[in-house]
């Protein structure tokens, strides 16, 4: 077997194990288990060492829509630090709950629970480095109606030695739920931050935020 083929096979095995571990961490039985989190962190480090895409933030591969699979603290313990996106989403939730109080009490970013009024339907991130823009989306369902919170803003590749960093500032947010549509500015908060991409290929992206959390995402279809 050629060296390149052997390396690709090893990377595929690591990716498969990572997806398996994330699936277990997202299950009700093993949700956020510390031992599994430690295993996931080790897999992340191994994949980082095998990253096939030099200067990933500058690669066209980073562009497109990504579905968040899991968020992991860098230390594999403790609470996940609040990212600029979460800060912006928190502002959107506050607005939502004050104006539609009947569905208050649940967070879109949490795992879905049939007993909750608001059920999570996924978080997504879209990069367009040519345009200089990043869009974040949290989808949910409430009382049989689909909803979405969009948080967008300008983004740029930040010059670094490894070419792995994208910096973003979120400026706009919009809430949609059924026929309700509420756009509102979040410039007053100006949540900003950066992410360093540790691993990138055609269908998997692993990034580390400026607060230390690690994000595992898979490529998703554009919607």
Secondary structure, DSSP 8 states (H G I E B T S, - for coil): --HHHHHHHHHHHHHHHHHHHHHHHTSSSSTT-HHHHHHHHHHHHHHHHT--SSSGGGSGGG-EEEEEEEEEETTSSS-----HHHHHHHHHHHHHHHHSGGGTT--TTS---TTSSEEEEEEEEEEETTTTEEEEEEEEEETTEEEEEEEEEEEEEE--SS--EEEEEEEEEEEEETTEEEEEE-TTT--EEEEEEEEE-SSEEEEEETTSEEEEEEE----
